[in-house]
């Protein structure tokens, strides 16, 4: 299987950048027509927030009719530790990882993978609150 590589211009410190892959769930059968997994690089000193921003640029999330898609950002790949919640109706992700946490520290014990798990049209604030509290997530399909 070929992985698309995002054409982000390397920085002067590109030699020290850490390679990651990002992937996402499909939102419908028609969304399966193309590969979603992409490779990208970030400096190890970058914040987790910057990593998510770059991953979102590299691995575009599908928009859905109604404008209410909710995504859980997972570190280490599918089923990994939750980093943030992204919602189609929010201007920016809401982070579970501490502000200023670096990629090097956060990913020291897991695979350099980011997965965007589609949580359908569940209320993103309820999803965020459940992840933050360590309580069960709401149903994906309401």
Secondary structure, DSSP 4 states (H G I P E B T S, - for coil): ---EE--PPP-TTGGGPEEEEEEE--SSGGGGGS---EEEEE-TTSBHHHHHHHHHHHSPPPP-TTS--EEEEEETSTT-EEEEEEETTSSS-EE-SPTT-BHHHHTTTS-SEEEEEE-TT--HHHHHHHHHHTPPPPPTT-
